[in-house]
């Protein structure tokens, strides 16, 4: 398996700047959008972009190779928020007669996910989270 282009080039000025940008903006810029912008920048800097990573490869680098806590906390929080939304929709179902039914197991899992989300908010630096441009 080939090594990640971004990891291979981590000492170049462009990739160093990307990593600084990633850490600074992980709380306010979606990883897919960030990867798209990085890829476009790399392509714009090269006469022959054939050896450059694709947007998907840059995204994989962001999601799997960048281990900075600020980036990871933002990713984990986004994942947990998505999971909480999904679970919340599953909590209340309908019986055969159309009456609402509450799935106690799903409620229990939902509450655990919410507790984890709240723990992140309590322990993380909220100035580095999802409140871009808003004073906490």
C-alpha positions as CSV (number, residue, x, y, z in Angstrom):
1,X,0.0,0.0,0.0
2,X,1.3,3.5,-0.9
3,X,2.1,5.9,1.8
4,X,-0.2,9.0,2.2
5,X,1.1,11.9,0.0
6,X,0.2,14.4,2.7
7,X,2.2,12.4,5.3
8,X,5.1,12.0,2.9
9,X,5.2,15.8,2.3
10,X,4.5,16.9,5.9
11,X,7.7,19.0,6.0
12,X,6.8,21.1,2.9
13,X,5.6,24.7,3.6
14,X,2.2,24.0,2.0
15,X,1.5,20.9,4.1
16,X,2.7,22.6,7.3
17,X,0.4,25.5,6.5
18,X,-2.5,23.0,5.9
19,X,-1.9,21.4,9.2
20,X,-1.9,24.7,11.0
21,X,-5.1,25.6,9.2
22,X,-6.7,22.2,10.1
23,X,-5.9,22.7,13.8
24,X,-7.2,26.3,13.8
25,X,-10.4,25.7,11.9
26,X,-11.4,22.1,12.8
27,X,-14.1,23.5,15.0
28,X,-15.7,25.6,12.2
29,X,-14.9,23.9,8.8
30,X,-16.3,20.5,7.8
31,X,-13.5,18.1,6.9
32,X,-14.9,17.5,3.4
33,X,-14.9,21.2,2.7
34,X,-11.4,21.5,4.1
35,X,-10.1,18.7,1.9
36,X,-11.7,20.2,-1.2
37,X,-10.0,23.5,-0.6
38,X,-6.6,21.9,0.2
39,X,-6.8,19.8,-3.0
40,X,-7.8,22.8,-5.1
41,X,-4.8,24.8,-3.7
42,X,-2.4,22.0,-4.3
43,X,-3.6,21.6,-7.9
44,X,-3.3,25.4,-8.5
45,X,0.3,25.3,-7.4
46,X,1.5,22.6,-9.8
47,X,1.9,22.5,-13.5
48,X,1.4,18.7,-13.5
49,X,-1.1,17.8,-10.8
50,X,-1.0,14.0,-11.8
51,X,1.0,13.0,-8.7
52,X,-1.0,14.9,-6.2
53,X,-3.5,13.4,-3.8
54,X,-7.2,13.4,-4.7
55,X,-9.8,15.2,-2.6
56,X,-10.7,11.8,-1.1
57,X,-7.1,11.1,-0.2
58,X,-6.7,14.5,1.5
59,X,-10.0,13.8,3.4
60,X,-8.6,10.4,4.5
61,X,-5.5,12.2,5.7
62,X,-7.6,14.7,7.7
63,X,-9.8,12.0,9.2
64,X,-7.3,9.2,9.9
65,X,-3.8,10.6,10.0
66,X,-4.1,14.0,11.8
67,X,-4.0,13.1,15.5
68,X,-4.1,16.6,17.0
69,X,-6.6,16.6,19.9
70,X,-8.4,19.7,18.6
71,X,-9.1,18.0,15.3
72,X,-10.1,14.7,16.9
73,X,-12.4,16.3,19.5
74,X,-14.2,18.2,16.7
75,X,-14.6,14.9,14.7
76,X,-15.8,12.9,17.6
77,X,-18.3,15.6,18.6
78,X,-19.7,15.8,15.1
79,X,-20.0,12.0,15.0
80,X,-21.8,11.9,18.3
81,X,-24.2,14.7,17.3
82,X,-25.1,12.8,14.2
83,X,-25.6,9.6,16.1
84,X,-27.8,11.5,18.7
85,X,-30.0,12.8,15.9
86,X,-30.4,9.4,14.5
87,X,-31.2,7.8,17.8
88,X,-33.7,10.6,18.7
89,X,-35.6,9.7,15.6
90,X,-35.7,6.0,16.6
91,X,-36.8,6.6,20.1
92,X,-40.5,7.0,19.3
93,X,-42.1,4.5,17.0
94,X,-45.7,3.7,16.2
95,X,-47.8,0.7,17.3
96,X,-50.2,-1.1,15.0
97,X,-52.9,1.2,16.0
98,X,-50.8,4.3,15.3
99,X,-50.2,5.1,19.0
100,X,-46.7,6.3,19.9
101,X,-44.4,3.6,21.4
102,X,-41.1,4.4,23.2
103,X,-38.2,2.1,22.7
104,X,-36.6,2.0,26.1
105,X,-33.3,0.4,24.8
106,X,-32.9,3.2,22.3
107,X,-33.7,5.8,24.9
108,X,-30.9,4.4,27.1
109,X,-28.4,4.5,24.3
110,X,-29.5,8.0,23.3
111,X,-29.0,9.2,26.8
112,X,-25.5,7.7,27.0
113,X,-24.6,9.4,23.7
114,X,-26.0,12.8,25.0
115,X,-24.0,12.3,28.2
116,X,-20.8,11.8,26.2
117,X,-21.6,14.9,24.2
118,X,-22.1,16.9,27.4
119,X,-18.8,15.6,28.8
120,X,-17.0,16.9,25.7
121,X,-18.6,20.3,26.2
122,X,-17.6,20.3,29.9
123,X,-14.0,19.3,29.4
124,X,-13.0,20.7,26.0
125,X,-11.9,24.2,25.2
126,X,-15.1,25.7,23.9
127,X,-13.3,28.5,22.2
128,X,-11.9,25.8,19.9
129,X,-15.3,24.2,19.2
130,X,-18.3,24.8,17.0
131,X,-18.9,28.4,18.0
132,X,-17.0,30.0,15.2
133,X,-17.0,33.8,15.7
134,X,-19.3,33.6,18.7
135,X,-18.1,34.5,22.2
136,X,-18.9,31.7,24.7
